[in-house]
Amino acid sequence: MTDYIIRGTAAGGQVRVFGATSRELVDTARANHGTSPVATAALGRLLTAGAMMGTMMKNEKDLLTLKIECSGPIGGLTVTADFKGGVKGYVNNPVVVLPPSDKGKLDVGRALDMGVLSVIQDIGLKEPYVGQTILVSGEIAEDLTYYYATSEQTPSSVALGVLMNRDNTVKQAGGFIIQMMPGAEESIAAALEERLGELPPVTSLLDEGLSPEEILGRLLGDMGLEITDRLPARFFCGCDKRRVEKALISIGKQELRSMIDDGKPVEVSCHFCGARYEFHAEELKELMERAAG
């Protein structure tokens, strides 16, 4: 598998870890949405995080949604993931262009600016669980680290990175999530904090050709790192024409009649994957009859 997620533990179960390499799925999103480099970097980070966080869910029908509403020119992002490593997402303004940051990097923080991060877990209850936090930097990894600390009271370290080629395709993408389990020894947390402070940016490690296992091994190799699971990650959208038909029926008979009277085929695009579905007058008439029924 090209893109994949690993799950594991360290320090005798006091630490749990997730790692991902996600170049292919991020580049699929870039191609689907025609994103600019900074939009690709922002969406790629959130997709990578969503893929890992989705595997924390417990049941086949559970869904995780990460939603960022922000004041920056990117306008917001939405990512949805399942527990099998499938993930999809989009940005509100895919063509945002900004100068590099002071460090010469893609300025994701400026693209997002101020805003709110929502983590929505649909686990089959009457209402989904929603946790929210402000954006502390707009760099997404730092925002998710803050979310875990404030909303879930789980000390965590999140690292995410997307590296672009000169032709604006994705060269590398990936990241990791490290979490302290309840009752973990303070010495373990202190040692991890020191090592994380010395670790190069995750994009640099990916560019060196390091796998998620090797990156986590640098941090936790002498703490009894044990990889317990490895599963594929992929950009996956379950949309199809039948689902789009249901959406059109839901808008009602009057709106469908207006589309038919316009005399032109109607094209509907999926927000998440960019797939386009065309409906001609005869199809719209059939949908209108179903809506009336």
Phi, psi and omega in degrees: 000136181285302175265137178203165179238138173246149174232147181191185179224166176208168178053046177062034178088003179282344181230137170242147187226151174224139176221153182211145165243130196219026184302313186294316182290326178291321179290329174297316178297318179301314181292320181297321187255355181061042185285146172289167181304315182289326176291323176298317180297316181294310181295320180298320177297315182291323176297317180296315177298316180299320179300315180291316182292329177298326180287353174280345178290162190250337187238155187301326183267359179292141179229142177244134175236130173252123184231127177245122173251124190215165182268350183287171186293346178286338171081345180133161180218151176220132178226138176234137183224152174250181186275000180261005181093007175274137184212149177213161180182172180205163174245150181291322178238090186287348186250018179301136179233130180223153174293160179298160176289177179300335180269005180079016182257166173298127191270074180295321180302317179288326179297327180268316183060222184276153179169196184229136174256126176246134175245113187248119181249112178262101185245027174089005176278174181301319178234142177291154175278130181237122173246140183226151173209158176286158172283121181272337179214340186080002180275000175072306178298315178295323179294320178289324175300317179293320178302311182299321182291320187267322185266329182244359180050042179239105177302122187219160169231123180245129176232130182221144179205146175226126180244130185258150169277168180295334179271012177072011168278168183271124180274314179212149173204145179169191179168186178209159172230125177241130184228138175276132179275157179305134179085004180296145182292142180297329180295326177294315180298319180295318180296319179295317180300319179294317181292320178297325179293336181264350185285134175296164176305146184298330177296323178295319180293319178295322180292335175286350181093013180285139176276166176304322179299318182289322178296312179292330177297325177299325183274323193232008185303323181268007178253021178073041179301128179231116177278118185261342185203149177216122183221153183291148173243142182203152171283118185222126175234127183270018181290151172205175185296327180297319179293322178293324176301317179298321179295319179293320178299324184292342182281346172102161185297320184296315179295320178295321177299320178298319179295319181294317181295334179295334174079007181243150175300146179256128178250128180242130180251143175280126179302320190283320185239351178082001179298142182247136180234128183252137180235124178269173187304316181298320179294319180295323177297319179296318179295323179296321178295321178292323179294322180292328181288000000 
